[in-house]
Structure formats: C-alpha cells, structure tokens
C-alpha cells in the first residue's frame, strides 16, 4: 500500500523493531533529498525488496506489486541481492534529470546503479505484460550490477532473458522486428549458415557477417554492440535476448548466470572460454544458426 512521503522522510523510530527494508529506505530518503521539489505530494510503497517513490499513488502501488513479482524471478535466477529504489517522477524531463547521464528517451524505465527511474509516459503505454517485463528487466540490471562493465549484448540480453522468463510470450512476439528483417533480407551469413552444421569447433561458416553486413547493420551480423542498440534498438535487444536464451537452452541457466558473473571479473572472451568453452566467433555462429532455425518456423 502506498503511504505519504512524510512517512519515508521521518525514518524509523529508534524503539521500533528492525526493518528489513531499512537500507533501501535510507537510499530512498537520500534520493528524495537530492531533488526535494520534485516529490511534493509523492507517495511511497514497499515491495518485498524494493521501495517505490513517486506519483500518482495508484501507479506507485502498482509498480511495487510488479517489483514484488519481479524480485521473485530475479532471485530465482540470480540469487539474493540488495533490492532497488524505484523512482516514479511525473514527467519525462524529471526522469531525464534523475537518470543522467543515462538516457531515458524512448525507454519506459532505466536502471542507474541501485535505482530504477520510470519514464511515466512511456510506461503508461505498455501492456500489463510489458510493464512486468520492464520492471523485471530493470531490477535484473540492479541485482547484476558490478565493478566491471559487461558487453552490451550480455548486459541487455541477460536482463531481457530474466524479464521475459515468466511472461508466457512466444518467441515470435518478442522478436517480431528481427523476424521481419530476416524475412525481408536474409541477414548476415545467411547462405553460409544454411550450408553448414552449427556445432562449435567445426571451423565451418563465418563467425560474423561480412564487413558490408556489419557496416549496414544487417540482422545477425554480430552479437549486438552499442552502435547496434543505437541504430536498430528493437532488433538489437531481440538479438541479445536470443543469444542469452540460446546459452541457457544449450548449456543451462546456471551456466548463463556463471558467464555473466565471470564477465564481471574478466573480459568477455576469457569468460566465454572459461565458462562455455567457446570463442566469441563460435558463439556467434551457433547463435546465428539457432536464431535462423527458430524464427524460420513461423
């Protein structure tokens, strides 16, 4: 249930029993005090491992419920984590200020450190399933954050893997834009991948698309990089999700999590070798072949 912001700012009475959300409440108070004028009339709701601050009250309460369900999924996949503070400002401009230097344009929410910033207009346009996916995706980012940046395909693909895990949405719905692109133009490495097997270590087929494919942003040219997320965001997110989904399907979800944890400690190439026994080239070929086979079944 959402409560008045004054209750958050008041803190916990010294004689009160320990509050398991006390660390998150402290972080929420700190966030509010950074921009006090932004939160006039705001309310607070508590999830199982989240504190949600913002307006309107009904949306704050809804996001707390979504965060509770999301936390159960994140914990099941990733393990225990410290939870998150979710900030729900009234306008996109306020969301941009809170998220800076991260960019919120076009996004329903963004994770920055231990906070999730909701962009209210974009969030309101989502379906009920979409809202749950977004909240779970962003809480995954918070839970899996670490001292080292992981490759963007793994960062976003893993968050989408967890986000979509309990959604019940079919692959062709989630990857609709990528499937359409593949039907229209074939994508990178199409001829080679249909002519060879997809087993790692065979040496058959290209590890990535041609230079022209990559420069043009062809589907499946490479595991998506930051430039791909900027130029063709829907397809890049779908490619990244399908890469992590492939790893979980072939090697097991625990190995996917182990790969992410390894990438927080060492470079991605070393993590792939250590955890999956693959080079980036081999994974790229396997992923491309798997995606083609799955999306061709539409």
C-alpha positions as CSV (number, residue, x, y, z in Angstrom):
1,X,0.0,0.0,0.0
2,X,1.3,3.5,-0.9
3,X,1.8,5.9,2.0
4,X,2.6,9.6,2.3
5,X,6.1,10.7,1.6
6,X,6.4,12.2,5.1
7,X,6.4,8.6,6.5
8,X,9.5,7.9,4.5
9,X,11.3,11.1,5.4
10,X,10.5,10.5,9.1
11,X,12.6,7.3,9.2
12,X,12.1,4.5,11.6
13,X,11.6,5.2,15.3
14,X,14.6,4.1,17.5
15,X,12.4,1.7,19.5
16,X,10.8,0.1,16.5
17,X,11.9,-3.5,15.6
18,X,14.5,-3.8,12.8
19,X,13.0,-3.1,9.4
20,X,14.4,-5.5,6.6
21,X,13.9,-2.6,4.1
22,X,15.8,-0.1,6.3
23,X,18.8,0.1,3.9
24,X,16.5,0.7,0.9
25,X,14.5,3.3,2.9
26,X,17.7,5.1,3.6
27,X,18.7,5.1,0.0
28,X,15.2,6.3,-1.0
29,X,15.4,9.2,1.5
30,X,18.8,10.1,0.0
31,X,17.3,10.1,-3.5
32,X,14.4,12.3,-2.4
33,X,16.6,14.8,-0.7
34,X,18.7,15.2,-3.9
35,X,15.6,16.7,-5.7
36,X,13.2,17.7,-2.9
37,X,11.0,19.9,-5.0
38,X,10.3,17.0,-7.4
39,X,8.5,14.9,-4.8
40,X,5.8,17.3,-3.4
41,X,2.7,15.2,-3.0
42,X,4.5,11.9,-3.7
43,X,3.8,8.6,-2.0
44,X,5.8,5.6,-1.1
45,X,5.1,1.9,-1.5
46,X,7.1,-1.1,-0.3
47,X,7.8,-4.2,-2.3
48,X,9.4,-7.3,-1.0
49,X,12.9,-6.0,-1.9
50,X,12.0,-2.6,-3.3
51,X,10.9,0.9,-2.2
52,X,8.9,2.8,-4.8
53,X,8.6,6.6,-4.5
54,X,6.6,8.9,-6.8
55,X,3.2,9.8,-8.1
56,X,0.4,9.1,-8.8
57,X,-0.3,6.9,-5.8
58,X,-2.1,4.2,-7.8
59,X,0.9,3.8,-10.2
60,X,3.4,3.7,-7.3
61,X,1.3,0.9,-5.7
62,X,1.1,-1.0,-9.0
63,X,4.9,-0.8,-9.5
64,X,5.5,-2.1,-6.0
65,X,3.3,-5.1,-6.8
66,X,5.2,-5.6,-10.1
67,X,8.5,-5.3,-8.3
68,X,7.5,-8.0,-5.8
69,X,6.8,-10.5,-8.6
70,X,9.9,-9.4,-10.4
71,X,12.1,-9.9,-7.3
72,X,11.0,-13.5,-7.0
73,X,12.1,-14.1,-10.6
74,X,15.4,-12.3,-10.3
75,X,16.2,-14.1,-7.0
76,X,15.4,-17.4,-8.5
77,X,17.8,-16.8,-11.4
78,X,20.5,-14.6,-10.0
79,X,20.3,-15.3,-6.3
80,X,20.0,-13.0,-3.3
81,X,20.5,-9.3,-4.0
82,X,20.2,-5.9,-2.3
83,X,16.9,-4.8,-3.8
84,X,16.3,-1.4,-5.5
85,X,14.8,2.0,-5.1
86,X,12.3,2.8,-7.9
87,X,11.7,6.5,-8.6
88,X,8.5,7.5,-10.5
89,X,8.6,11.2,-11.4
90,X,5.7,13.0,-13.1
91,X,7.4,13.9,-16.4
92,X,9.9,12.7,-18.9
93,X,12.0,15.8,-18.2
94,X,12.2,14.9,-14.5
95,X,13.0,11.3,-15.4
96,X,15.9,12.5,-17.6
97,X,17.2,14.6,-14.8
98,X,17.1,11.7,-12.3
99,X,18.7,9.3,-14.8
100,X,21.5,11.5,-16.1
101,X,24.0,10.7,-17.6
102,X,21.9,7.7,-18.7
103,X,19.4,8.5,-21.5
104,X,15.7,7.8,-21.0
105,X,14.3,8.9,-24.4
106,X,12.2,6.2,-25.8
107,X,12.6,3.9,-22.8
108,X,9.9,3.1,-20.2
109,X,12.5,2.8,-17.4
110,X,16.2,2.8,-16.9
111,X,18.5,1.4,-14.2
112,X,21.3,3.6,-12.8
113,X,23.3,2.0,-10.1
114,X,20.9,0.8,-7.4
115,X,18.0,2.9,-8.7
116,X,15.3,2.4,-11.3
117,X,13.9,5.5,-12.9
118,X,10.5,5.1,-14.5
119,X,9.6,7.3,-17.5
120,X,5.9,7.7,-16.8
121,X,4.5,8.5,-20.3
122,X,6.3,5.6,-22.0
123,X,5.5,3.2,-19.1
124,X,1.8,4.1,-19.4
125,X,1.7,3.0,-23.0
126,X,2.8,-0.6,-22.1
127,X,0.5,-3.5,-21.8
128,X,0.2,-5.2,-18.4
129,X,2.7,-7.9,-19.6
130,X,5.0,-5.3,-20.9
131,X,5.1,-3.4,-17.6
132,X,6.0,-6.6,-15.8
133,X,8.8,-7.4,-18.3
134,X,10.2,-3.8,-18.0
135,X,10.2,-3.9,-14.2
136,X,11.8,-7.3,-14.1
137,X,14.4,-6.3,-16.7
138,X,15.4,-3.2,-14.7
139,X,15.6,-5.0,-11.4
140,X,17.8,-7.6,-13.0
141,X,20.2,-4.8,-14.0
142,X,20.3,-3.6,-10.4
143,X,20.8,-7.1,-9.0
144,X,23.5,-8.0,-11.5
145,X,25.5,-4.7,-11.4
146,X,29.2,-5.0,-10.6
147,X,32.5,-3.2,-10.8
148,X,33.2,-4.2,-14.4
149,X,31.1,-3.4,-17.5
150,X,30.0,-6.5,-19.4
151,X,29.4,-6.5,-23.2
152,X,26.2,-4.8,-24.1
153,X,24.7,-8.0,-25.7
154,X,25.2,-9.8,-22.4
155,X,24.1,-6.9,-20.3
156,X,20.8,-6.3,-22.1
157,X,20.3,-9.9,-23.3
158,X,20.5,-11.2,-19.7
159,X,18.1,-8.6,-18.4
160,X,15.7,-9.5,-21.1
161,X,16.2,-13.2,-20.5
162,X,15.1,-12.7,-16.9
163,X,12.5,-10.2,-17.9
164,X,10.7,-12.4,-20.3
165,X,11.2,-15.7,-18.4
166,X,7.8,-15.8,-16.8
167,X,5.9,-13.7,-19.4
168,X,4.4,-16.5,-21.4
169,X,5.0,-14.5,-24.6
170,X,6.0,-16.6,-27.7
171,X,9.4,-16.0,-29.3
172,X,7.9,-14.6,-32.5
173,X,6.1,-12.0,-30.5
174,X,9.2,-11.0,-28.6
175,X,11.4,-11.0,-31.7
176,X,8.9,-9.7,-34.2
177,X,11.1,-6.9,-35.6
178,X,14.1,-9.2,-36.1
179,X,11.9,-11.9,-37.7
180,X,10.5,-9.4,-40.1
181,X,14.0,-8.2,-41.1
182,X,15.2,-11.8,-41.6
183,X,12.2,-12.5,-43.9
184,X,12.8,-9.3,-45.8
185,X,16.5,-9.5,-46.4
186,X,18.1,-12.7,-45.0
187,X,20.6,-11.1,-42.7
188,X,24.3,-11.7,-42.3
189,X,25.8,-15.0,-43.2
190,X,22.5,-16.4,-44.5
191,X,23.9,-18.6,-47.2
192,X,26.8,-20.0,-45.2
193,X,24.7,-20.8,-42.2
194,X,22.2,-22.8,-44.2
195,X,25.0,-24.8,-45.7
196,X,26.9,-25.9,-42.6
197,X,26.2,-27.5,-39.3
198,X,26.1,-25.4,-36.1
199,X,28.5,-27.3,-33.9
200,X,31.3,-25.3,-32.2
201,X,34.8,-26.1,-33.3
202,X,33.9,-27.4,-36.8
203,X,35.5,-24.4,-38.4
204,X,32.7,-24.1,-40.9
205,X,30.9,-20.9,-41.7
206,X,31.8,-17.3,-40.9
207,X,32.0,-16.2,-37.3
208,X,30.2,-13.0,-38.2
209,X,28.8,-11.3,-41.3
210,X,30.9,-9.6,-43.9
211,X,32.2,-6.1,-43.4
212,X,29.4,-4.8,-45.6
213,X,26.8,-6.7,-43.5
214,X,28.3,-5.2,-40.2
215,X,28.5,-1.7,-41.6
216,X,25.0,-1.8,-42.8
217,X,23.6,-3.2,-39.5
218,X,22.4,-6.4,-41.2
219,X,20.5,-8.8,-38.9
220,X,22.7,-11.2,-37.0
221,X,25.9,-9.6,-38.4
222,X,27.4,-9.9,-34.9
223,X,26.5,-10.1,-31.3
224,X,25.0,-6.6,-30.9
225,X,27.2,-3.8,-29.8
226,X,26.4,-0.3,-28.6
227,X,26.2,1.0,-32.1
228,X,23.6,-1.6,-33.0
229,X,21.5,-0.6,-29.9
230,X,21.6,3.0,-31.1
231,X,20.9,2.3,-34.8
232,X,18.3,-0.5,-34.6
233,X,17.3,-0.8,-30.9
234,X,14.4,-3.2,-31.2
235,X,16.3,-5.7,-33.3
236,X,19.5,-5.4,-31.1
237,X,17.6,-6.1,-27.9
238,X,16.0,-9.1,-29.6
239,X,19.3,-10.4,-30.9
240,X,20.8,-10.0,-27.4
241,X,17.9,-11.8,-25.7
242,X,18.1,-14.6,-28.2
243,X,21.8,-15.0,-27.6
244,X,21.3,-15.4,-23.8
245,X,18.2,-17.6,-24.4
246,X,20.3,-19.8,-26.6
247,X,23.1,-20.1,-24.0
248,X,20.5,-21.1,-21.3
249,X,18.8,-23.6,-23.6
250,X,22.1,-25.3,-24.7
251,X,24.2,-25.1,-21.6
252,X,21.7,-24.5,-18.8
253,X,20.5,-21.4,-17.0
254,X,23.2,-21.8,-14.3
255,X,25.9,-21.6,-16.9
256,X,24.4,-18.4,-18.3
257,X,24.5,-16.8,-14.8
258,X,28.0,-18.1,-14.4
259,X,29.0,-16.5,-17.7
260,X,27.6,-13.1,-16.5
261,X,29.3,-13.4,-13.2
262,X,32.6,-14.3,-14.9
263,X,32.2,-11.3,-17.3
264,X,32.0,-9.1,-14.2
265,X,35.5,-10.3,-13.2
266,X,37.3,-10.7,-16.5
267,X,37.0,-9.8,-20.2
268,X,34.2,-11.4,-22.2
269,X,36.4,-13.5,-24.4
270,X,38.0,-15.1,-21.3
271,X,34.7,-15.6,-19.7
272,X,33.3,-17.4,-22.7
273,X,36.3,-19.7,-22.8
274,X,36.2,-20.4,-19.1
275,X,32.5,-21.0,-18.7
276,X,31.3,-22.3,-22.1
277,X,34.5,-23.4,-23.8
278,X,33.7,-21.2,-26.8
279,X,35.3,-18.4,-28.6
280,X,33.2,-15.3,-29.5
281,X,33.4,-16.4,-33.1
282,X,32.0,-19.9,-32.3
283,X,29.2,-18.5,-30.1
284,X,28.3,-16.0,-32.9
285,X,28.0,-18.8,-35.4
286,X,26.0,-21.0,-33.1
287,X,23.6,-18.2,-32.1
288,X,23.0,-17.1,-35.7
289,X,22.2,-20.6,-36.8
290,X,19.9,-21.1,-33.8
291,X,18.0,-17.9,-34.4
292,X,17.6,-18.6,-38.1
293,X,16.2,-22.1,-37.4
294,X,13.8,-20.8,-34.7
295,X,12.5,-17.8,-36.5
296,X,12.1,-19.7,-39.7
297,X,9.4,-21.8,-38.0
298,X,6.9,-19.0,-38.2
